[in-house]
Amino acid sequence: MPHVIRSGLADLTAAWRELPRGPWRWGTTVARVEGCYLGLDAAALLVAGVVVEYGRPLHPVLLVTRGADITSVHLWPVVPVERTEGVKRLLAQVAQELPAFGAGEVATTNIAHLL
């Protein structure tokens, strides 16, 4: 599963309010954030997006969580979505926005080529 783990703790309440929505374009792919949903304890943020590749829309939901001095971005497993290059690029884009909210450097990822 594609993921990005950053050192440090992002302020997810601020990200919920101010996360850039896009649109972002990568070749024939267009993506944007459709909505953000903050967990009651502000330790998790769901980011609903739409990715259009070759005219076909996909609707990934990303899960941003805080742990022991890390902030992680994964696909939310409750919503199955094809793990296309565009979906991975949206995940990478959201992860790249997190330093503005306090997250640090990338600690671990399996999509380094997209960062």
N, C-alpha and C positions, 0 to 999 in steps of 0.2 A: 504494500500500500504506500502511495507517495506520502511523504511527510517532511516537515522542516521543524527542527527543534533549535530554539535560540536560547542562549544563556540569559539570565535575568528575568524579572517579572514585568510583563506589560500591564499597564492599567487598562483592563478590559472595559471598564465603565466609560473611559474616555474614547477607546476604540469603538465602542458601541455607538457613541454620538458622532464621531468625527472620521471614521474610516472612509477613505476615498472610495467612491462608487464606480469609477471608470467613466466611460468605456475604455478598454485597452484593446489594441489591435496588434496582432502578430501574424503577418502574412494574410492568409485567407480566414483567420480566426478572429472573432470579436467576442469579448467577455465583459461582463459588468456584475456588480453586486446589486442584488435586488432588495435585500433587507438584512438587518442584523438583529439578533435576539439574545439578550443577556440573561444568564441564569440568575436565579434568586440570590445566590451567594456571591455573585460577580466573579466567580472562579472559572466560568465557562462562557463562551460566546459562540453562537451559531451564526455562520455567514452563508446566506442563501445567494446563489449566483445563477447566471445563465451564460452558457458558452455556446456560440454558434460556429460550427465547423462545417464547411462545404454545404451550407444551407440547412444543416440539421441542428436543432437546439438540444442541448443537454442541460440538466438542472442539478448541478452538484450542491451539496451542503457541506461546508467546511466546519470543523470543530476546532476552536482555539481554546486551549486549556492552560492553566498555570499549575506548576508542580513545585518540587523542591528547587527553587531558584532557576526554573526554566519555564519557557513558554513554548507550547507545541501547537503545530497546525497539522491536522489530518483530515481526510475525508470522513464524514460522519457515516459510520457503517449502517445506520438504520435506513438510510436512503441509498439504495444501490444505484450506481452510475458507472458508465463505461469510463475507464481510466485512460482517456485519450490525451494526446499531447496538449490540447487546449485546456482540458480540465487541470492537468498538472501545472500549466502556465498560470492559471488563475490561482491555484494554491500557492505557487511561488510568489506571485504578485502580492497576495494578502500577507504572506510571511515577510516580504520586503517592506511592507508598510509599518510593521510592528515596532521598529526602532523609534519611530516618532512617538510611541506611547510607552517607552521605557525598556523594551526588550533589547538584548545585547546582540553579540555576534552569533552567527550560525554555529551551533555545536555539532549537530548531526543532521544529515539529510541523505536521501537517496535520489534527489533531483538536482544535484549541484550544477548540472549543465544549464539549468533554467534560471539560476540565481545571478 
